[in-house]
Amino acid sequence: MANLDNSIIIGRNVKEIRKNLNLTQEEFAEKLDINAQFLSQVETGKAGISIDSAINICNTANCSSNKLFKDLIKSPDIIDRYELLSDRDKSVINKMISVLLGTK
């Protein structure tokens, strides 16, 4: 049961990663060099992914593994939590840091 739940969570995260890239399943599958039907099965939790596929997703999407494994692996460190932010939110945080550092 736990593996099924993990596949559903990873699938949801893969879908979120893909949507953040504004790609269709077909477009993302092509970039990943996998079948679009398999990507659909992954996103719905009907199929799991290998470690190699996880690495490929992160590298292709230029995202951290924290995004892929969000809600599966606890990451209390602030740097890890930062990695879970959207690109827009990271940009806001980066600007805030720049302003704070520039005033000291």
C-alpha positions in Angstrom: 0.0 0.0 0.0 2.8 2.4 0.9 4.4 2.0 -2.6 1.1 2.8 -4.3 0.8 5.9 -2.1 4.3 6.9 -3.0 3.7 6.4 -6.7 0.6 8.6 -6.5 2.6 11.4 -4.7 5.5 11.2 -7.1 3.0 11.2 -10.0 1.4 14.3 -8.7 4.8 16.0 -8.3 5.8 15.0 -11.8 2.6 16.5 -13.1 3.2 19.7 -11.2 6.8 19.9 -12.5 5.5 19.4 -16.0 2.8 22.0 -15.7 5.3 24.5 -14.2 7.3 24.1 -17.5 4.1 24.8 -19.4 4.5 21.5 -21.3 1.9 18.9 -22.4 2.4 15.3 -21.5 3.5 14.7 -25.1 6.1 17.5 -25.0 7.5 16.5 -21.6 7.6 12.8 -22.6 9.6 13.7 -25.7 12.1 15.7 -23.7 12.4 12.8 -21.2 12.8 10.3 -24.1 9.9 8.2 -22.8 6.5 7.2 -24.1 3.7 9.7 -23.4 1.4 6.9 -22.3 4.0 5.9 -19.7 4.2 9.5 -18.5 0.4 9.5 -18.1 0.6 6.4 -16.0 3.3 7.9 -13.9 1.3 11.1 -13.3 -1.7 9.1 -12.2 0.3 6.9 -9.9 -0.4 3.7 -12.0 3.3 3.3 -12.7 6.4 4.0 -10.7 9.7 5.4 -11.8 13.3 4.2 -11.5 16.1 6.1 -10.0 17.4 6.8 -13.5 14.0 8.2 -14.5 13.9 10.4 -11.3 17.4 11.8 -12.2 16.3 12.4 -15.8 13.2 14.2 -14.7 15.1 16.5 -12.4 17.9 17.2 -14.9 15.4 17.8 -17.8 13.2 20.0 -15.7 16.2 21.8 -14.1 14.6 21.2 -10.7 15.8 19.7 -7.4 14.9 16.3 -6.2 13.0 18.0 -3.4 10.3 19.0 -5.9 10.1 15.4 -7.2 9.9 13.9 -3.7 7.9 16.6 -2.1 5.6 15.2 0.6 7.6 12.0 0.7 10.9 13.0 2.2 10.9 15.5 5.1 13.4 18.3 4.6 13.4 20.6 7.6 16.6 22.5 6.5 15.9 26.0 5.2 17.9 25.4 2.0 15.8 22.3 1.2 12.6 24.2 1.9 13.8 27.0 -0.4 14.1 24.4 -3.2 10.4 23.6 -2.9 9.4 27.2 -3.8 8.3 28.2 -7.3 10.7 30.1 -9.5 8.6 33.2 -8.9 8.8 32.9 -5.1 12.6 32.1 -5.3 13.0 35.3 -7.3 11.2 37.3 -4.6 13.4 35.8 -1.9 16.6 36.4 -3.9 15.6 40.1 -4.3 14.9 40.4 -0.6 18.3 38.9 0.3 20.0 41.3 -2.2 18.3 44.3 -0.6 19.2 43.1 2.9 22.8 42.5 2.0 23.0 45.8 0.2 21.9 47.7 3.3 24.6 46.4 5.6 
